[in-house]
Amino acid sequence: MARKFLYLIAGVTIVLLLLIVALRIWSEDLTEMAFVPTVSFAKQQALPPESWESPAMWVSRPGLKNDPAAWLPPGVAAPAQKLPVAVFFVHPTSYVARDAWNAAFDEPISRDRAALFVQGMASPFNEAESIWAPRYRQAAIGAFLTAKPEAAQAIDLAYADVGAAFEIFTRHLRPGQPIALAGHSQGAFLLRRLMRDRIAGTPLADRLVGAWIIGWPVSLDHDLPKMGAPACTSAEQSGCVVSWLSVADPADTDMLLQAYARRTGLDGASVAGSPFLCTNPITGTPDAGAGAEAGAEAGANLGSLVPDFARRGGTLAAKVVPAVCGPDHFLHIGAPPKLDLGPYVLPGNNYHLYDVTLFWANLRADFERRAAAWQTKARHRPR
C-alpha cells in the first residue's frame, strides 16, 4: 500500500514538473497546443443540488473521516473553542490533462491533488466551526489558456457544480450563522461569480465574514462592484474581499496579464488593462497611502508553510517572506525566498502555487480577526 502511494506521489510530481518545464521554455502558442484539450466538449447533465448531500461529493465537510482541511502544521495547536463560522472553500485546478475539458469526479490523480490543495490552503481556516470544500467537475487547466468556446462551456459546467454545492452548504447553516468564502485560482475565479449571483443583494451579504479570492485577479472596475462586498481596507474589517497574486523579483507577468485580458468581468466588459485588487496578506490592507513602498517586512510574516510532499505535511518558517503590493497590482515578495518549497515555481518568478502557503499563519490570523470583527458588529446591529 505504501509503495502504491509513493508511486502516485511520483506520478503527480512528474506531471507537474512537465507542466512547469513546458511553461518555462515554450511560447504562449505552444503552451496552448500542449495543454488545451483537442477533443470535443462533452456536454454533461447538470446535477441537482441534492447530489451534494452525499459526503462522497465533498473533499471536506463536517463528519468526514481524515478530513484534509483539519490538518495543522507541527507546533500549531487546535483552538480551545471554534469560531461559529461556516467556511465554503473551492479548491484550485488539480486536473492538468488534456483528454477532456472537465475532470470526472472519480479521476484519481486530480482527486488526490485536490485533497493536498485543501490540506494546505483550507487549513488556515480550520478555526471555523465547519469547512465545506466541494468536489466539482473542474475545468481542465487548458480552459484557462484559450479563448475557444469549449473553454467557456467547461467553466460553466464547473460553476454549475459549485453553485449546486453552495446551495447544500446554505441549507446546513444555522439561522443567522456567519459564513466565509475562500478559494484559490480556478476556485477564486468561480467564487467571484458566485458572489455576484448568490451573495450580492441577498441576506447572506450581512452574514459574510469575508471573501478570500486568492490567485485570480479581481478587477476593481469590472468585478468588485458586482460582488456585493467592498475590498478590505483595514485588518479589522469584516464583510469584505481579500485578494492577491504572488510574484518574486525580478518578475515577468506578461503571460499572467495576457490570461487576465482574455476574460470579461462580472459586468460583461473586458478586464484588459483594468487594475485589480491587491491585499497584503501580512497587513490585511491594500498597502494604500503613506509608506506603501515599504509594504511588510519579513519579520511580520508569522509563518510560511514549507511543504513536505513525500509525507503529505509541512512545517512553518516564520519571518522569511516579506510582501508589498506593487504599482502593477501584484504582490511582490522580494527575491525568491530561501525556503525549500519544491520545484513548482512557475515562469517569471510566479509563485501562484504558493499564494496561500507563503502566508499560511498570517491568513489564519486574518480570518480570526475578521470573524471577531463580524461578531462585534453583529452584537451592535439593531434587532
N, C-alpha and C positions, 0 to 999 in steps of 0.2 A: 504493500500500500504506500509506504514511504517512497519507494522507488518511482511509482507511478506519479506521485505528487511532484517529485523533483523533475521528472520528465515534462510534466505540464508547465512548471515554472520555467524550465529551459525553453520550451516551445514559445511561451508568451514573450520571454526575453528576446528570443531571436526575431520574432515578428516585429516587435517594437524597435529593435536595433536596425532592422532592414528599413523600416519606415523612416527613421531618423537619418540614416546614411543617405537614403534616396532624396530626402528633402534638402540635405546639405549640398548635394552635388548636381541635382537636376534643376532645370528651369521650371517655371510655373507650368508651362505647357506639358513638359514631360512628367511632372508630378501629377497633373490631372490624368494623363494617359495611364500612369501606374496605379492610381488609386480610385478613380471614378469607375463605378460599375458599367460594363458594356452590355449587360443583359437588359431585357425589357423590364419595366416596372411591373411587379406582380401585385395587382390590386388585391387587397385583403379585406376581409369583413371587419367592420367596426365592432368592437366588443362592448357589451353593456357594462355600466359601472359595477354591477353585481359580480362580475368576474373577479374584481379585486377584493371581494370579501374573503377569497381564499388566501390563506397565509403563503401559499406557493407563489403568489403573484407579487411578493414583496421581498426585496433584499433585506430590509429592516422594517420591523413593526413590533408593537407590543406583543409579548408572548413567544417570540421566535427563540428557539434554542441557538446558541452560538451566534448571536446577533453581531455582525461585524461593527455596527455603529457603537456598540457598548465598550469597545476596546479602549484602553488607556495606556499611554506610554509609561515605562517604569518611572516611579517617583511621583506620579500624579495620582492623588487619592480621589476616590469617588466621593461626591458630595454627601454630607450627612442628610441633607434634605433636597429633594429635586425641585427645580423651578417648575411652576404649574403651567408650563408652555408645551404645546404640541408643535413639533417641527416637521415640515414637509420638505424633504430633500430629494433632488433629482440629480442622479449621478451623470458624469460626463460620458462621452463616447468611449465605449470599450470594444467596438466592433470595427476592425480595420480591414476586413476582407473586401473583395470586390465582386463576389459571386452573387450578391443580392443587394438591393437598395436598402433593405431593412433587416436587422438581425432578428432571427427567430427567438422566441422565449427560451427554447431549450438548447441554444448554441453554446457548447460547453466553455470554450475559451473566453468568449465575451462575458459569460455569466461569472466565471471565476475572477476575471479582471474587474468586473463591476463590484464584486464583494471587496476586493482590495481597495478600490476607489472609495467605497462607502466607509471602510475602516479608517482610511487616512483623512478623508475630507468631511465626513459627517460626525466623526468622533469629537471634534471641538464643541459640538452642540449637545453632548450627552449628559450635561447637567439638567437638561429638559426632562420633563415627566415622560415624554414619548418622542420617538423619532420614527417617521414613516418614509421609507425610500422605495418607490415602486419599481418593479420590473416593467419595461416597456419596449416596444418594437422600435428601438432606436434607429435613426438614420445612420447608414454607413458613413465613415469618415469622408469618403469621396463626395457625398452630397454637399459638403461644405467647401468643395474645391471646384465647383462648376455652377453655371447658370442654367443647366439643362432643366427642362420642365419636370423630368423624373425626380430631380433633387427636391423640388418643392413638394411633390407628391409624397416622397419619403418622409420629409419633415412633417407634413400634415398628418401622416399616419402616426408618427411618434407623438405628436402633440395630442392627438385624439386619445391615445392611451394614457398620457399623463393627466389629461383633463378628466378622464373616467376615474382614474385612481384618486385624484383630488376630491372628486365627489364622495367617494367612500371615506376618505380622510375626514371630510367635514361632517359626515354622518356620525362619526365616532367621537366627535368633540363633546365636551360637557357644555351646557348652556353658558355662554359668555366667556369660554376659555380662550386665552390669548394664543395666537399662532405665530410661527416664524416660517419664512420661506428661505431655502438655501439651495444653491446648485452651482455647478461648475461647467464651463464650456457648453456643450450641447444642452446640458441641464439648465444652465443660466439662460441660454437662448430661448428655450421653451418657457421658462418661468416668466420672462418679460411679457410674453403673450398671455400667459395665464393670469398675470396681474391685471392686464387690460380687460380680460374677459370675465374674470371671476372675483376680483378684488375691488377695482375702481368703482366707486359709486354704490357699493354694497355695504351692509352692516359689518362684513368681515374687515373692511378697511379700519374700523375703530378697534378691532381686536389684533391688529398687526403689530407685533413687537419690532419687527424689522425684516428686510428682504436682502439677503446676501447674494447678489447676482454677480458671481465672480468668474473671470476668464472669458467673458464675452462683452464687447463694448455696449454700453447703454448710452445711446445718443441723447445729449442734453436737449436737442431741439425736436427730435422726431420720436423718441421713445418715452423719456421720463414724463412728459406732460400727460401721457395716456395711461400711466401705470398706477395711478391712484394713490401715490405716495411721493413725497419730495426726496431729494438727495439728503443724506445725513450731513449736517454741518457742524455738529458737536458730538463728543463722545458719549454724552448723557442723553441724547435724543432717541426717542422711540418712534415707531411707525414710519420709518424712512428707509431709503435704499442705499446700500453699500456696494461698490464695485471697483475692481482693479484688474490690470493685466501687467504681469511682472516681466521686466527685461533687465539684463545686466549690461554694463557698458564696456566697450562700445556696442551699441545696439543697432541692428538693421531691421527695421519694422516694415519694410516695403511690402513683403508678402502678407503680413497681417492686415495692413491698410487696404491692400487690394481685395482681400477676402471680405473685409468690412464693407468696402464700397460696392460690392455686388448686391448687397442686401437693401431692402426697403425697411423703413422704420415702422413703428406701430401705427403711424398715421398714414402709411401707404406711400410716403415720399422716399426718394433715395437718401441714404445717410452719407453718401460720399462727401468727404470734406467736413462733415459735422463733428464738432468736438464731442467727446464722450466723457462720462463720469470717471474720475479717479479719486478713490478714497484711500488715504494712507492707513493700512491695517494696524500700524503701530500706534498711531494717534487717534484713529477713529474719525478723522476730519479730512477735508479735501486739500489740506495744505494751503488754504487761501490766505491772502493778506500778508502782513509783515512776517518776515522770517521763513517764507515758503521755500526759499532756496536751500535752507538748511535741512528741511524735512525732519526725519527722526534718526538719531544716531543709533548705531548697532547696540549700544548699551541699553537702549529702551526695548529691544526685542526680547520678550520673555521666554522665547523658546522656539526654534525651528525643528521640525520633525525630520530627523535623518533616517531614511528608510533602511530596513534590512529585509530585502525582498526574499531571500532564501528562507528566512524564518518567519516571514509574514509579520514583521514587527518593526520596531524602530525606537530611537531614543531622542530626547530633546537636547538641543545645543543652544544655550542662551547667549545673547549679546554678541552675535556673529554678523547678522544681516541687517543693514540699515535700509531705509526706504524714503523716497521722495517722489511726489507726483510732479513729473516734468512738464514743460510747456507743450510737449507733444501728447499729453494726456495719458502716457504710460507711467506705470510705477517703476522707477529706476532703483535698483538695489546695489548700485556701485559696481565695482569689479566683480567678476564671478566669485562667489563665496568659497572659502577654503573648507568645504564640507564634502564628505563622500556621499553625494546624492545619487550616484549611479550614472548611467550613460544616456539619460533621457532629456538632456537639454536640446532644444530644437534650434534650427538655424538662426543666425543673427542674434545669438545670446538670448533667445526666447525661453523664459523659464515657465512657460504655460503649465506644464505638468506639475509644477511646484507652487503655483499661485497660492494655494491654501496651506500646504505643509511648511513653507518658509516662515509662516506667521501663525503656526498652529496655536501656540499659547496665547498670543495677543487676540486671535479670533475668539478663543474661549472666553477671555476676559471681556471682550467687546459684547459678546452675546449676553453675558451675565449682567453687565451694566445696563444694556438696553432693556433687558427683561425687568430689572429693578425700576428703571425709569417708567416703563409702561405701568407697572403695578402702582407706583406713586401717583401717576396721572389718573389711573382708574379710581383710586381712592378719593380723589378730589373731584371726580366727574359728577355733575348733578344727576340725581336719580329721579 
